[in-house]
Amino acid sequence: MSKESTVFDLAVIESKLKGKTLLVYWHLLRSSGSKVGVRQIQRSLGFSSPSVAAHHLDKLLSLGLIDKTGTGEYYLAQEVKVGLLRFFTRLGRFLVPRYLFYSVWFSTMLAVYVIFYGHTFSIHNIIALIFGSAASLILWFETIRLWREKPF
């Protein structure tokens, strides 16, 4: 498969992976490794009928993102990073915003700096506190914003 066809495939997947279809895919990402049925998807996501869940599962099946067993259960076949999914990473069975790691790192470093060097009020110390605080606040803001945008 050429690089151009892969880029084209990702563009097609990104264009179709929206709304309730993205919600179903997100659910399957979270339950990676386990098989789910149509009714389970319907109940978990609050769809009005099993046919709505089946429609979105069929859409994911046609995109090659999931597979179907002989017993009618579905499981994740391929994980793609398109659209909003690019900003999330898997941490066990959880999907967390990538910015979370940077937020924790900068906040920890700021706390360590304050504990060891925050007692002097030199110009260098004040500037370090301003930049450390600004970086931490911006990263936490972006982490929380992404967390709120997640489909599930």
N, C-alpha and C positions, 0 to 999 in steps of 0.2 A: 504494500500500500504506500503510495507516494505521500510526501508531506502536504502537497496541495489538496489531495482528497481527504486527508485527516483534518486539515483546517476547515474544509468545506463541511465535513461531517459534524465537527464541533459547532459550526455556525448553524447548521440545521437543528442540532440538538438544542442549542441555546434558544433558538427561535420557538421551539415547541415545548420547552421545559419551563412553563409559566403557570401561574394560577394553581388550580387544583391538581394538575399533573405534577407540578413541583412539590406540592404538599404530599402527594403519594410517594414521590421519589425520596423526599426527606424522611418520611416515615420508614421506608425500606432501608435507607442509609443508617438510621438509628437502630434498626433491628437487624443489622448486618449479621449474616451467618445463620439466621433463622428464616423459616418459611412462613409466609402469611397467606391467608385466604381472602377471598373477596369480601365476605361478611365481616371478617376481622378488620379489614381496612375501612369498611363502611362504618362500623361501630367506633373504631378508634378516632376517625376523623370527622364523625358526625355527618356523613353524607345522607341524603334523603332516601336513597335506595341502593341496593347492591349493584344495579346497572350503572350507576354513576361511577362507583368504584371500579367496576369491570371495564368501563370505557377508558378510564385513565390508566389502568393497568395494561390494557391492550395498546394504548398509545406508547407507553414505556417499553412494551415488548417489541413493538415495531421499530423503535429507535435502537434496540439492542442493549438497553440498559438493564433489563431484567430478563429472567428465564422462567419458564413454567414447568412444573413437575407433571408426571402422569396423573397425579391425584388432584390437579387443579390448583396447587399452591404456587405462589410466586416467591422468588428470591433474587437478591441483587446479583447481577452478572458483571456489571462494570460501573466503576465510580468515575464520574467526570467532574471536572472543575470548570464550570461555566457559570456566567452570570454571578449571582450572589454567592454561589457555592465556592467561588475562588477565594473568598475572604474567610472561609471556615476551614478548620483542620480537625481531624479525628483525634480524640483523646479517649481511648478505650471505646466505649459505645456512645460517647457523647461527641457532639459537634460543637466546637467552641470557636469564637472569633480569633483569628490569628493575632490580632492586636492584644489579646489578653496576656500573652507571654511578655510582650514588650511593656505593657502597663505594670505588670507585677515586678518585672526587672527594674524599671525606672523608679517605681515607688519604693522598692526595697533599697536600692542604692541611695535614694534621697534620705530614707530613714537612717541608714547607716552613716551617711554623711552628717546628718543633724546630730546623731548621738556622739560621734567622735570629733567633729569640727564645728558644730553649729553654735558654739558658745562665744566665739569672737565676732565682732561686728566690723571686720575689715571690709574693704571694698571688694576684695576677691571672694570673701565668704558670702557677702550679700548677693553678688552676681551669680555665684554657683547655686545659691538657694533659689533665686528667681528663675534661672534656666531649668533647674531640676524640677521645681514646682510646675512651671509651664509645660514641660515635656510630659510630666505625669498626668496633669489635668487634661491635656489634649489627647493623650493615648487612652485614658479612661473614658473620655467623652466618646471617642471613636469606637471603643469596645462596646460600650452600652448602646450606642446608636445601631451598630451591626446586630447586637443581640436582640434588639427590638424589631429589626427588619426581618429576622429569620421567619420562615414560613410556618413553623410549628411551635 
